[in-house]
Amino acid sequence: MVGLSHREEQIIELLQSGEEISVTELSHRLGVSTVTVRNDLKALSAKGLILRTHGSAVPAYHPLLREKQSSNIAVKEAIAKAAASLVNDGDRIMITNGTTSALIARYLLGKRDIQVVTNSTLLIPYARVNANISMTMVGGEFRPSAEALVGAAAIKQLDEYHVAITFTGTDGFTLDHGLTTHLMENSEIVRKMCSQAARRVLVTDSSKFGKQGFVRIFPMQGIDVLITDKGLPAEVAQQLREMGIEVLLVD
C-alpha cells in the first residue's frame, strides 16, 4: 500500500496469512524489538489498516484489495497524478472505486472548491485532510473486497448528479471487447457514473491491457481519455487515438 514503510508492509503481509501472530512472534520474525513492533502496530491502527486485539492484530482490509494495492505502486501514483492535473478549481467530478482511481484524491491538494461524488470508501482519508474537497458518498451495499458501495440504491442516487469528469478504472481492457470487470454490480456503477459526466477518463496501468473480465462495461469508445503508462504497445495507443480517444502515457 502506498505510504507504508517496508516493515509495515511486512507486518500486514504476515497478518494476512490468517494465523494468529503475537507481538513477540512478530518481533522475532522481523528482527526488531517488541517496542518497535508495538509502535508499528499503533501507527498501522491509526492509519486504519489493522485492528488491534489483545497481544496481536488483524488486517482491516480484504486480502484481495490488499493485493491490488501493492501492485505497480509507482505507476499507479504517476497515473493518479496525471489524472488530477485534469481537474480545475471549482470542478464537480466522480471517482469510481478502484485502487488507482482512489489515489487521484491524494493529488487534488492545492485545488480549490472540488466536489467529489464517489462510491469508494478509500477516498475518505483524503477528504478528511483536504478542506478543499467536499465529498458525497453514494449509499448502497458495502463490498469489502473493493471497499465500495454498490447496488440499486447507489445507482438511483447517482441520477441526482452531473459532473465535468468521471474517473474510472477497469479490471481489463481490449480493443475488441472494451472495458471489462469481474463483477456485474461494478459494471453498473461504472456505466452510470460515466453517463453522468461530460468527460470520461480511464485510469489504469498497462498490465490491464489484453485482459478480459467476466462482465463487459462498454466499448473503448465509451471513454474520452486513457491515462496509462508507456508499457502500452505503441500500435495500440495509435489505434485508440484513431478511435478519437486521447491517450496520455506516464513514465
Secondary structure, DSSP 8 states (H G I E B T S, - for coil): -TT--HHHHHHHHHHTTSS---HHHHHHHHTS-HHHHHHHHHHHHHTTSEEEETTEEEESS-HHHHHHHTSSHHHHHHHHHHHHTT--TT-EEEE-SSHHHHHGGGGGTT--SEEEEESBGGGHHHHHH-TTEEEEE--SEEETTTTEEESHHHHHHHTT--EEEEEE--SEEETTTEEEES-HHHHHHHHHHHHTEEEEEEE--GGGBT---SEEEE-GGG-SEEEEETTS-HHHHHHHHHTT-EEEEE-
